[in-house]
Amino acid sequence: MNELQALIIAEIDQNGPMPLSRYMSLCLSHPQHGYYMTKEPFGVSGDFTTAPEISQMFGELIGLWIGDLWTRQGKPSGPILAELGPGRGTLMADALRALQKVPDWPDAPVHFVETSPRLRAIQAQAHPGVTWHDTAETLPDDGPLYIVANELFDALPIDQWVRTERGWAEQSVTHADTDLQFTLKDVAEHPNLPSDAAPGDTYERCPIGERLCSQLASQVMKAGGAALIIDYGYTSQAAGDSLQAMKNHSYADPLNDPGEADLTAHVNFGALAGAGRTAGATIYGPATQNLFLGQLGLPLRARALGGTALRDAARLMDTAAMGDLFKVLAIAPPTSPPPAGFAP
Ligand code: SAH
């Protein structure tokens, strides 16, 4: 039993079964034992690979997406770049290189929102001049703000609600001796859930993700710019359990060795879009990554580069895998022209 597991068991003994979101949050972000605090998640030796780590074309196209939108927004002065959960900083490095080719694009300041001190140190090697934030709330608003988040929302803690014969129950974590186990906790209060759910159906909610989306919407409406969210997930609410643990590029049991595997859930893009709209922003998408990258010209760029670029582009756009599973959502002020990549 690892140290985090002992802490989790002690908390369950004190407070009763632990909500799934609390469990996820401890596994990922516990200051000493959390996955992102201690592990090297990326690359061949890590637990998973992300689009910017597959190909530099991904970050380059996102840089050009920002440059194109900024240009069509009238080149407002003092643009600011921000990324949520930048990982190794690869996407931003590629985006910055591409932005240098955008006429009149100035030397824009870069802001990172990152909770892991260990990853901040890695990001600092690639980006010595950036400013870090613990939350998106403190991002500056004194210039149009261009915000990117790739594979951040899937790491935000979710709650699961399961329909039973007796009503809705909350998925919780308990233990038998040293083994962690799932248990259903009957609840009187729950979020708005489909009334036609059948017994056994599971619905997921990510209140932290919805709040973040609503906040990003308020920020770009105030500062100008836009936010771009890319992640794996679904467009409209459906029953299902998408909680997954990844360790060494294969699936693991989410309750085994807490803090040692990456825990994620699919992103409910319909809910994010709703949160952004309620805040007053204009929402584009969700579009599939295949459509988005296709409209941004990835196949043309890959053909020009040739060699492994063709294979990498095919991997990012493959509709049997990343191209369809990954979705892209943009949040813009109602006054903005439409961003590229979302034409019907
Ligand atoms: N965007 C990168 C990394 C994705 S992994 C890429 O595409 O390669 C998720 C990243 O989000 C990591 O950098 C992790 O430390 C960070 N992270 C996780 N939870 C976070 C939170 N609540 N706030 C900010 N960053 C977070």
Residues whose N, C-alpha, C, O or C-beta is under 5 A from the ligand:
A	BS01	SAH	Y36 T50 P52 L84 G85 P86 G87 V113 E114 T115 S116 L119 D134 N150 E151 L152 A155
